[in-house]
Amino acid sequence: MPLTLFPAVDIKHGRAVRLTQGKADAETVYDVDPVAAAQRFADEGTEWLHVVDLDAAFTGEPKNRHLIADIVQATGVKVQASGGIRTLEDLNASIGYGAQRVVIGTMALEDPSFVEAALDAHGERVAIGLDAEGHTLKARGWTSESGDLFEALATFTEMGVARFVFTDIRRDGMLSGPNVERLCEVADATTAQVTASGGVSSLADLETLARCHERVDAAIVGKALYAEAFTLTEALELVANR
């Protein structure tokens, strides 16, 4: 199967932004609203978008969740939503707004029983976000440490999680290439599918991800698209032929 691409639309204060290594004070604001950014990616042929409510990720307060509905209505593409999912009500709201899949990060690490409840409610529409610096997981907008990466992988795999979204924080927003070695270690440690996040800088990086591991079947691409390192059309053509 070809690698599935998820162009990222990260939202803070209602605007599309990109952070460097997840730091709230290291952002680039692009002169486009989130719906327009999503529409551009849809026009270029994407089937999925990765939409992040950064305000909710940092504060737990969902200020941008309504934009999921605007994006789905405007583009007709599938949305993977992330950021600030703290309760089942938050999860239900994101799906109610139209998210096809929701990524749970902080609450999964702080209260693993929440994952069991989420899986009971929504099954494979729930993914777990594991954001790590080395082997150390980070939560609450990457501001606090929250356990060991591989211990969490074992716990959530046993629960029946079908997909992990793995982010190497040191690579995120740096355009320095993905950490393929760690990504393969993550894929080896689970029977679930793995989405790669962080560091994609070139078409060559995508080609590497497309063949690195049978369970790595998707990649989130953000800053490289906004910085025009390549076009989404070029990326989609490349992965379709791999």
C-alpha positions as CSV (number, residue, x, y, z in Angstrom):
1,M,0.0,0.0,0.0
2,P,1.2,3.5,-0.7
3,L,2.2,5.8,2.2
4,T,-0.7,7.9,3.3
5,L,0.1,11.6,3.6
6,F,-1.4,13.9,6.2
7,P,-0.8,17.6,5.4
8,A,-0.8,19.3,8.8
9,V,-3.0,22.3,9.7
10,D,-1.9,23.5,13.2
11,I,-4.1,26.2,14.6
12,K,-3.3,28.7,17.3
13,H,-5.5,31.7,18.1
14,G,-7.5,30.9,14.9
15,R,-4.5,31.1,12.6
16,A,-2.4,28.4,10.8
17,V,1.0,28.2,12.5
18,R,4.0,25.9,12.7
19,L,6.0,25.5,15.9
20,T,9.7,24.6,16.2
21,Q,10.2,21.5,18.4
22,G,6.8,22.1,19.8
23,K,7.7,25.4,21.6
24,A,4.8,27.7,22.0
25,D,7.1,30.8,21.7
26,A,8.8,29.5,18.6
27,E,6.1,29.8,16.0
28,T,5.8,31.0,12.4
29,V,2.3,32.4,11.5
30,Y,1.4,31.9,7.9
31,D,-0.7,34.5,6.2
32,V,-3.6,32.1,5.6
33,D,-6.6,31.1,7.7
34,P,-6.8,27.4,8.6
35,V,-9.7,26.7,6.3
36,A,-7.9,28.3,3.3
37,A,-4.8,26.2,4.1
38,A,-6.9,23.0,4.3
39,Q,-8.6,24.0,1.0
40,R,-5.3,24.4,-0.7
41,F,-4.3,20.9,0.3
42,A,-7.6,19.5,-0.8
43,D,-7.2,21.1,-4.1
44,E,-3.9,19.4,-4.5
45,G,-5.5,16.0,-4.0
46,T,-5.1,15.0,-0.4
47,E,-7.6,12.5,1.1
48,W,-6.6,13.3,4.7
49,L,-5.7,16.3,6.8
50,H,-4.1,16.3,10.3
51,V,-5.7,19.2,12.2
52,V,-4.2,20.3,15.6
53,D,-5.8,22.6,18.1
54,L,-2.6,24.0,19.7
55,D,-4.5,26.2,22.1
56,A,-6.2,23.1,23.5
57,A,-3.0,21.1,23.6
58,F,-1.3,23.8,25.7
59,T,-4.2,24.8,27.9
60,G,-6.8,22.1,27.7
61,E,-9.3,24.7,26.5
62,P,-10.7,23.8,23.0
63,K,-10.7,27.2,21.2
64,N,-10.5,25.9,17.6
65,R,-12.4,22.7,17.5
66,H,-15.3,24.2,15.6
67,L,-12.9,24.7,12.7
68,I,-12.9,21.0,12.1
69,A,-16.5,21.3,10.9
70,D,-15.6,24.3,8.7
71,I,-12.7,22.4,7.2
72,V,-14.7,19.2,6.6
73,Q,-17.6,21.2,5.1
74,A,-15.3,23.3,2.9
75,T,-13.0,20.5,1.6
76,G,-14.9,17.2,1.9
77,V,-11.6,15.4,3.0
78,K,-11.1,13.2,6.1
79,V,-9.7,14.9,9.2
80,Q,-7.5,13.4,11.8
81,A,-8.0,15.7,14.8
82,S,-5.5,16.3,17.6
83,G,-4.9,18.6,20.6
84,G,-6.5,18.9,24.0
85,I,-8.6,15.7,24.1
86,R,-9.0,15.4,27.9
87,T,-12.5,13.8,28.3
88,L,-14.9,11.6,26.5
89,E,-17.0,14.7,25.8
90,D,-14.0,16.2,24.0
91,L,-13.6,13.1,22.0
92,N,-17.2,12.9,21.1
93,A,-17.2,16.6,20.2
94,S,-14.4,16.2,17.8
95,I,-16.1,13.3,16.1
96,G,-19.3,15.2,16.2
97,Y,-17.7,18.1,14.3
98,G,-16.7,15.6,11.6
99,A,-13.3,14.2,12.5
100,Q,-12.8,10.7,11.1
101,R,-10.0,9.9,13.6
102,V,-9.0,11.5,16.8
103,V,-5.5,11.4,18.4
104,I,-5.3,11.3,22.2
105,G,-2.0,12.3,23.7
106,T,-1.8,13.8,27.2
107,M,-4.7,12.0,28.8
108,A,-3.6,8.6,27.4
109,L,-0.3,9.1,29.3
110,E,-1.8,10.5,32.5
111,D,-4.8,8.2,32.7
112,P,-4.4,5.0,30.6
113,S,-7.9,3.9,31.7
114,F,-9.2,6.8,29.5
115,V,-7.8,5.0,26.5
116,E,-9.9,1.9,27.3
117,A,-13.1,4.0,27.6
118,A,-12.2,5.8,24.3
119,L,-11.6,2.5,22.5
120,D,-14.9,1.1,23.8
121,A,-16.7,4.2,22.5
122,H,-15.0,4.7,19.2
123,G,-12.7,1.8,18.4
124,E,-10.3,2.3,15.5
125,R,-11.3,6.0,15.2
126,V,-9.0,6.5,18.2
127,A,-5.2,6.8,17.7
128,I,-2.7,7.4,20.5
129,G,-0.1,10.1,20.0
130,L,3.3,9.3,21.5
131,D,5.5,12.4,21.4
132,A,9.0,11.7,22.6
133,E,12.4,13.3,23.3
134,G,14.7,10.3,23.2
135,H,12.8,7.6,25.1
136,T,11.0,10.2,27.3
137,L,7.4,10.9,26.5
138,K,6.2,14.5,26.7
139,A,2.6,15.7,27.5
140,R,0.6,18.9,27.9
141,G,1.9,20.5,24.8
142,W,5.3,18.9,25.4
143,T,5.9,20.9,28.6
144,S,6.0,17.9,31.0
145,E,7.6,14.5,31.1
146,S,5.2,11.5,31.1
147,G,6.9,8.1,31.2
148,D,8.9,5.8,28.9
149,L,8.1,5.5,25.2
150,F,8.4,1.7,25.0
151,E,6.6,1.0,28.2
152,A,3.6,3.0,26.9
153,L,3.8,1.2,23.5
154,A,3.5,-2.1,25.3
155,T,0.6,-1.0,27.5
156,F,-1.5,0.5,24.7
157,T,-0.7,-2.3,22.3
158,E,-2.1,-4.8,24.8
159,M,-5.2,-2.6,25.1
160,G,-5.8,-3.0,21.4
161,V,-4.8,0.4,20.0
162,A,-4.8,0.1,16.3
163,R,-2.7,3.1,15.5
164,F,0.1,5.2,17.0
165,V,1.2,8.7,15.9
166,F,4.8,8.9,16.8
167,T,6.6,12.3,16.9
168,D,10.3,12.8,17.5
169,I,10.2,16.2,19.2
170,R,13.8,16.9,18.4
171,R,13.0,16.7,14.7
172,D,9.6,18.4,14.7
173,G,9.6,21.7,12.7
174,M,13.4,21.4,12.1
175,L,13.3,20.2,8.4
176,S,16.2,17.9,9.4
177,G,14.7,14.6,8.3
178,P,12.8,12.0,10.2
179,N,14.4,9.8,12.9
180,V,14.0,6.6,10.9
181,E,15.9,4.4,13.3
182,R,13.7,5.3,16.2
183,L,10.6,5.1,14.1
184,C,11.5,1.5,13.1
185,E,12.1,0.7,16.8
186,V,8.6,1.9,17.6
187,A,7.1,-0.1,14.7
188,D,9.0,-3.2,15.9
189,A,7.6,-2.8,19.4
190,T,3.9,-2.9,18.4
191,T,1.5,-4.8,16.2
192,A,-0.4,-1.5,15.5
193,Q,0.1,0.7,12.5
194,V,2.4,3.7,12.9
195,T,2.1,7.2,11.5
196,A,5.4,9.1,11.3
197,S,5.5,12.7,12.5
198,G,8.4,15.2,12.6
199,G,11.3,16.2,10.4
200,V,10.1,15.6,6.9
201,S,12.1,18.0,4.7
202,S,12.2,16.5,1.2
203,L,10.7,14.1,-1.2
204,A,13.7,11.8,-0.4
205,D,12.5,11.7,3.2
206,L,9.1,10.5,2.1
207,E,10.6,7.9,-0.2
208,T,12.6,6.6,2.8
209,L,9.5,6.5,5.0
210,A,7.6,4.7,2.3
211,R,9.9,1.7,2.5
212,C,11.3,1.8,6.1
213,H,8.8,-0.6,7.8
214,E,5.7,-2.5,6.9
215,R,3.8,-1.0,9.8
216,V,4.8,2.6,9.0
217,D,2.0,3.4,6.6
218,A,1.4,7.1,7.0
219,A,3.3,10.4,7.5
220,I,2.4,13.8,8.7
221,V,3.9,16.6,6.7
222,G,3.8,20.2,7.9
223,K,6.6,22.8,7.7
224,A,8.1,21.4,4.5
225,L,4.8,22.2,2.6
226,Y,4.4,25.6,4.1
227,A,8.1,26.4,3.3
228,E,7.6,25.1,-0.2
229,A,10.3,22.5,0.0
230,F,8.1,20.5,-2.3
231,T,4.5,20.6,-3.4
232,L,1.8,18.2,-2.0
233,T,1.1,17.2,-5.6
234,E,4.7,16.1,-6.0
235,A,4.6,14.2,-2.7
236,L,1.3,12.4,-3.5
237,E,2.6,11.4,-6.9
238,L,5.8,10.0,-5.3
239,V,4.1,7.9,-2.6
240,A,1.4,6.6,-5.1
241,N,4.2,5.0,-7.0
242,R,5.9,3.4,-4.0
